[in-house]
Each structure stands twice: as structure tokens, then as C-alpha cells.
Amino acid sequence: MTYSDDRATMIEFKDVHKYYGDYHALRGINGTIKAGEFFSLLGPSGCGKTTLLRTIAGFEDISSGVIMIDGKDMAGVAANARPTNMVFQSYAIFPHMSVAENVGFGLRKDPRSKEEKARAVAEALEMVGLKGYGNRAAHALSGGQRQRVALARALILKPKVLLLDEPLSALDKKMREHMQVELIKLQRQVGITFILVTHDQEEALVMSDRIAVMFEGEIAQLADPETLYRRPATKKVADFIGTMNFVPATILSETGNAVEVDAKGLGRVMLDIDQAPAKAGESPVVGLRPETLTLLYDDQKAPERETDGVIDEVIYFGDMTYYDVYLGGTDVEVRLSMRNVPGRPVLDVGEKVRVAWSPSALVLFR
């Protein structure tokens, strides 16, 4: 599914820079985030994603450029005057307070009556699946429940933008996967803009409408999850998002619509121009994902192309088996994945195999 959305712009970055002394933390950030969008800032530690989130919140001033929220320039606007709220990695739950007291903390100066505030707290708790938990002691909650309390406390103030600073990182794998789904449902229910900071590629792919991949203070690519995964703009983005095999290639010819390459172990292949992103000064390689390579059993015929190979390693994961295979008598090794369906044997190291692949799965980086 390719991202297409005509919703109004909620946040706009115009050539945003941030310096800490001589350190250039944000380097010319440009882009927009739509109203009601689930947007992720993804990248390794130190890439600037949390700094960018904090500039949206108003916790950090920018050195130059413009950040617009809902059509208004945020220059000089304090954090507490912005239409945003943040859920921190630590949740920042007050252990000595009840759940209801934690959720209602932001309403201390609200002019509404005590009864109206209590109704707002109850509604917020029901929204995050904690109906009836108001009188519970905050310190007695599980990690997943504390995270929901932090969400309710942020949502009760009805922000236009909810900022999420790696809110799931403290949870175990099973709870994290559960909360990913819950957050998606919650965002659709409340309809406000969510901006998530994460270094977890899978988390970003699962949860986001669009993702900005950041390296060294810059946005390397901003796209929907499928585009990022299938058509990464650079080798660095491809290597960061999921698993990608890189096969050395020689460019044979190029026209306005296609590029012909000779990929080591695969042979000559013609690629559409959309499979060859803009040149980035890299040595030519073609990239392909493990699931786009398939082992052929017995007399199976390849739908498009095939090459021979030898299994170098077998990694069994229960539902899947990953094979590292040397292609076509070369030193080029690729990883491919096969689902373990009934009747399909798991092969051994050293076995000779036939590998099917499709030219449409290749991306050329150069």
C-alpha cells in the first residue's frame, strides 16, 4: 500500500537546525506531518530523533529554521503553551498517587468542577482500557498498565499532537507487541496526530502511516512503511530497515527508463528506473530481501529466474528457517527465508540447492 493522504498539515519543518556548541545535532530538517497521522522518527542512537521531538514539544529551542504547529510558528512559544503533550520513556508516574490522581494531575488548574474532572479522568481511563482502575495504587501496576496511565494522563488534556519518546522500550517482547497494537487502535480512536520516536525498525513499520529515517541529524528518507521496505532510497536506509542482501553489480547500460546490470551470482538483468534510486556515490550493488528468494524443491520450476547455490548455514526459528547460501559458484552469500510448512524439509549445511528470484525484487544502489 502506497501512502496517499490529503489531510491538513499539522506540523511543518522548514530548514530546522540545532547546535549544541559546535555539535550540529539537526541539519536542515524539512518535511510535514499530517493531522491524524501516526508518524515515526526512526534511527540509531544519536541520530537526532529525540532532539527533533523535543523541539516540537518546546523543550529545546532550535538554532535556526521554523517549526509550525497547526499553522502557527512556534518561535518563542513555551512548552506548556503548545498544543502538544509527551509520554516519556520512563512514564514519569507518581508512585505515591492513585491511578486517578496520576491521570488527573494535569487538570489541577483547570476551572472545571470536581465532578467534571472526575468524569474526564474516568473517560480517559476507559479510553486506554483501564476502566475501574482509578483507585488502584500506581506503584502496584504492571509495566503495560503504567504505560496506559501515562497515555491517559497525556490524552486527558486533549492535545492536537501526542509525542511518544520510545514509550515501549521498557516492556518485554510480548507486552511490547501487544501494546503496539493497542497504540494503533487508540490512535485511530482518538484521531489525533501521534509522533513516535523509536530505534526499533519493526516497531516503526508495524505502527506508522509514514516514517522519517534519520542519520547524523538528517532525514535520509521519509516515506510510508512499504516504500521504505521495498524501495529504500540508499544502501544505508536499506541496511537499517530489516534484512537486505547486497550483491556486487556492474552497470552495463542505462537509458531514461531502465538500467541493465550484471549482478554477481545472478547474471544480467534489466531493472526499471524506479528500482535504481538517485545516485549516492556508492559502489554498485543490488539489494534483495530474504523473503524474495525461494528454494526450489524436486522438479519445481522457477516462475522467473533461478540460480544454483550451496547452503553455508541453517538458522531454524520454528515457523521460519533462514538459509545462508553461496550463489552460482561465487563467494557471494545471501540469506533467504523459507516458511516451515508441513511436508517441507529443513535442509542441511553443504546441500546444493536451486534458488528462485525475480528481477522486480531488486533495488540498485550506486
Summary of the structure (lengths in Angstrom):
residues: 366
radius of gyration: 24.5
end to end distance: 26.3
largest distance: 77.5
contacts: 1137
relative contact order: 0.12
helix: 27%
strand: 36%
